Amino acid sequence: MPTAYGRILSRPGALRFSAAGLLARFPMSMVGISTILAVQDLYGSYSAAGAVSAVNIVAAAVGAPLLARLVDAHGQARVMAPALVASSASLLALAAAAQHHAALWSLIALSALTGALSGSMGSLVRSRWTALLDSPDDIHTAFSLEAALDETAFMIGPILATALCTTPALPVTSGWIAAMALQTGGGLWFLSQRATEPALHPRRRRTARPGRGAVERGQGLDAPAPTSHRPVLGHGAVASIVVIFLTSGAMFGANDVTVVAFATELGQKPAAGAALAAWAAGSFLAALAYGSRSWGWPLWKQLAAGALALALGASTFTVAPNLMVLSALYALTGLAIAPTITSGNNIIQVTVAPSQLTEGLAWVSTALNIGVSLGSMVAGRVLDASGSRGGYLLVAGFAWIGAAVTAGSLRVLRRARAHCRIPLEGLADQR
């Protein structure tokens, strides 16, 4: 294990941009639970909390692919630096508005703006790895490392956010403020590392003609050639992964809200973050193990096995009598998360053209985010009506829908071909 990860982290600039990317991704694990805790406390409604959280995630899901397309064409720093600053300012304004009990519509508007401009930090980091590495096995290891770092954020972030939001001496909006600081500091540190920023991939314009005008616009012999490929979602494999991750995201979103309700019912609300950390810990350990070796199964089989394991694990949450047992079940189920997400990202990486990679990876996070928003919103209504038991039945339902969608997509995934004309069936060692 150390050999594989040490090999990729020894590459120039790799450790620095990966560490910065980790800090910048903490908000993705903090904003959601901070929103639920703050809005529910200040406005007394899980439905309101779910709505404010959901609109943030929906806006992020809409904005991320658009920002990613601009990033592929114009560069990470040029596009994302102003976007992240604006997103952080909106998050700070959201905290102030909630603290002063502003109208719910203003919270929703600020939450949407925060999400729309946040981008997909995970896709930016993975794009750098793909540009830096040339071995499929190394890219597989790098993507697994990033999955593990995702889970590191999800282990620490919810605990930190919960502690900040539930400490009597601090305002309930403290989780948002901490997330804003990490997003700004980590994001700008990451974007300042220009040496590892991927090359530009300008898109071909329909009206573009070769000649003097192109040279005058800076498109001379040394400029990267414009590229033109089919739309990212035009790949059957990509579209399938998007739908699969949409349903999986719904399970994650419903679970995030339900665990807060379950802990509250037990009189242990501050412990909700620790339970989510156990969920992330299982995924973290699985990510490290998954990335340390090459697997004999093709990617579509790895994806299917992960989806089934998630469904089986989620079905056990309804029988948990307390948070200790629930945390143990979370840790076991979490073992399936990182391999499932990594195999999906790997399919995207080998399917789309290099000039579309950031956009392709952003669509994965977009699908997850839309699913999370739908799951949290629906769960909020279910929890207000039926309590945590109804919430966990919903979590299991979403998980089995995800498994069913995966099973229905296997034919497309098996027949798909990578951008480099390698069948996915044969990508057991080509991730």
Secondary structure, DSSP 8 states (H G I E B T S, - for coil): -HHHHHHHHTSTTHHHHHHHHHHHHHHHHHHHHHHHHHHHHHH--HHHHHHHHHHHHHHHHHHHHHHHHHHHHH-HHHHHHHHHHHHHHHHHHHHHHHHTT--HHHHHHHHHHHHHTT--HHHHHHHHHHHH---HHHHHHHHHHHHHHHHHHHHHHHHHHHHHHH-TTS-TTHHHHHHHHHHHHHHHHHHT-GGG------B--TT--SSHHHHHTT-STTS---B----GGGSHHHHHHHHHHHHHHHHHHHHHHHHHHHHHHTT-GGGHHHHHHHHHHHHHHHHHHHHTS--SS-HHHHHHHHHHHHHHHHTTGGG--SHHHHHHHHHHHHTTHHHHHHHHHHHHHHHS-GGGHHHHHHHHHHHHHHHHHHHHHHHHHHHHHHHHHHHHHHHHHHHHHHHHHHHHHHHHHHH-B-TTS-BGGGGGG--
